[in-house]
Amino acid sequence: MARDDGFPVWEAALLAGVAAVFAAGLAGVYISMPRSDYSFLKLPRNLQELQVLTVHLEGYSSDYTIQVLVGYCAVYIFMQTFMIPGTIFMSLLAGALFGQLGGLALVIFAATAGASSCYFLSKLVGKPLVFSLWPDKLTFFQKQVAKRREKLLNYMLFLRVTPTLPNTFINFSSPIVGVPYHTFFFATAIGLVPAAYVTVRVFQLLMYPFHQSIAVLFLIGLVSVAPTLLGKNEKPTSASDMAANTN
């Protein structure tokens, strides 16, 4: 895959425009909330800040459910779209505010919507950025997608439920390497369920060793990709591909 140099001015302007639209939407959500002291409103970066935010939002989530839901989704989608770290704490917040089932549904919806927004943004303006940030990963990902084109959904599910490649990279590079949106969508909506479930139940899962949770995610991934690995029409892996997989 040839590398594109530079970042066209029109693409930078479009990216800034999308960010401005998101910012305006978040400002609208903020203005629509009832008057109060919102000094506690900030993206949590640790469990202590998450606990403070949860305590303050519990009352709002029952009295102003729609505003809290819209605000939560807007922040989550904004973070996913522009690859801002910290969505793990947003997922924890969903479980704390809306319980196991409600939190799980909210996280899956917001994460899928945010990943989709990132996908289409990358399709418009992402190629120079992807080449700049992840040139080696992009080459590897493109080869794997081309090799597994007939059973691409299984492979994308495997990537979603295991930490083989970062989700941020998958969101942003999928349109660049030719992953169709319908495959990307279903793999995201289904593949994020295990990790979302673990996150919203984190306080109960803390009693188990961390490596067991990771092992479960890998096991689910292996089951989802098994048909691809065992397919009769699969070509043998070349020595060069094996070397690439070890990097």
N, C-alpha and C positions, 0 to 999 in steps of 0.2 A: 504494500500500500504506500503510495507516494505521500510524502509529508508536505502539507501546505504551510507556508511561512507567512507570518504576519496576521493581523486581525483587522479586516476591513472596517473602515469608519462607520459604514452604514450598519454593520452587524453590532458594533459597539453601541451605536445609538439606539438600535432596536432593543438590545439587552437592557439599556438604561431605561427605555420606555416601559418595558415589562415590569421592571423593578418599581418604577414610579406608580404604575397601576396597582400593584400589590400594596405598596405603602399607603396609597390613597384608600384602598379597601380596609386596611387595618385601622387607619385613622377614623374611618366611618364607623367601624365597630366600636372603637374606643368612645367616640362621641355619643353613640346610641346607648351606652351603659348609664345606669343611674348615677347621679352625682355622689361622689364619695372620695375618700383618700385612697388613691391608687399607687401610692409609693411602693407598695409591695409587688406591683406588677413588673416582673422582669423574668427573662428566661433563666430557669434554674440551672446551675452548673454543678451542684452537688446535692446530696440527700437532705442536708439541713435547709438549703434554700427551697427545695421541693416541698419539705414539710411546712415551711412558713407559707408558701403559696397555696398549698392545699387547705390549710386552716382558714385562710381568708376567702378562698373561692367556694368552700362548702356551702356557705349561706347563699351566695349568688347562684350556685348551680341548681338550687331548689326553687328560688324565687324568680330567677331570670334565666331559665333553662335555655331558651332559644338563643339569647345573646351570648351565653357562655359557650354553647355548642358552635355557633358561627365564629366566634372569636378564636376558639380552640382550633377549628379546622383551618381558618385563615392563617394562623400562625404556623401550624404544622405544614400546610401546603407551601407556604412561603419558604420555610426552612428547607424542605425537600427540593423545591425548585432550584434554589440557589446554593444548594449543598452546604448549608450552614449546620455545623455540628450541634448536637444537643437534643435530637429527636428522641433519644432513649429516655430522657427525663420527661418529655411530653407524653410518651407512652405510659410511664409510671404514673403521671398525673391523671391520665384517663382512667386507669384502674382504681386510683384512690377516690376520684370524684363520682364515677358512674358504675362502679362494681365490676365483677368479672365479665359478665356477658355484654353489658353495655359498653364497658371499656374496650373489650376485644373488638366489638363491631365498629366502634369509633376509630380505633387505631387502624384497623384494616382499611376502612373507608378513606381516612385522611392520608395514610401512607400510600395507598394505591393512586389516589388523586394527585398527590404530590409527585410521585414517581412518574405518572403520566404527564404532568405539567413539565417536569424536567426533560422527559423524552422529547416532547414537541419543541421545547425551547432549544434543545440540543440539535434537533433536526433543522432548525432555522439558522442558528448561529454558533453551534457547538464545535464544529470540526477543528478550527484552529486551536481552541482551548484543549480539546481532547489530545491532539497531537503534541501539544506543549506539556501537558501534565502527565500523561501515561503512554508514551510511545511504545514501550516494550509490552505492556499489558494489552494495548490495543492490537498489536500485531498478533499476539497469542490468541486473543479473543476472536479476532476475525478468522483465524485458521480453524478454531474449534467450531465456530458457527457454520463455516462452509462445509466442514467434514460431517456435521450432524444435522444438515439441513432437513432431511426427511423426518427426523424425530427431534426437532428443535425444542418443542415444548418440554419434553422430558429433561433435556439438558438445561434449559432455563430454570425449570423447577429445582434441579439439583443445585444450581448456583444460588438460588434464593434461600434454600433451607440450610446451606452450609456456608461457612466463611471462606470459600475458595477464592472468590473475588469480592471486593467491597461493593455493597449495594449502591453507593454513590457512583462508582465507576460503571456499574451495570446500567443504571438509569441514564447516564449521560452518553455512554458509548454505544448502546444498543441500536439507535437509528443510524449511527455512522457505519456499523458493520453489517447492516441489512437485516436486523431482526424485525419482522413485521409487528405492527402495533398490537394486533389481536393476540399474537403469541406472547408478547411482552405483558399485556394486560392480564391474561389468565395466569401466567406464571407468577406475576406479582401478587394478584389477589389471593391465589391459593398458597403460593410458596411462603408468604409472609405470616401465615396463620400460626405455625409453631413458635416462631420467635415472638410474635405479638402475645400469644398465650403465656409464654414464659415471662414476658415483661409485666403484664397486668397481674400476674400471680407471684410477683417477685418476692414478696415478703414471706409467703408460704414456702417458696422454693429455696429460700436461703438456708433452710435447715438441711438441704441436701448438698453434697459436694459439687462444686462448680463444674468439675470435669465430667460429671454424669450428665448434666444438662447439655454440654457440648457434644457428648457421645450420642445422646438421643437425636440431636439435630443432624449429625452426620449419618446416623442409621436411616432416618427418614429420607435424607437425600439419596442415599445409595439405593433404597427401594424405588424411589421415583425415577432414577436414571437406569435401573437395571435393564428394562427392555431395550434401551439404546445400546448398552454395553454388550448385551447378549444377542443382538440382532444378527441374523445369518448373512445379511447383505452388507454388514459393516466391513470396511476394508481394514486390513491389518495396519496397526499404527507403525509409522515409519520411525527409523532411528532418530531423525531430526526432530520429529514431533515429541518423541519420548524425552529427548534432551531439553526441548522447550518446556515440557511439563515439569521438569525438575527445577527450573529456574524460578 
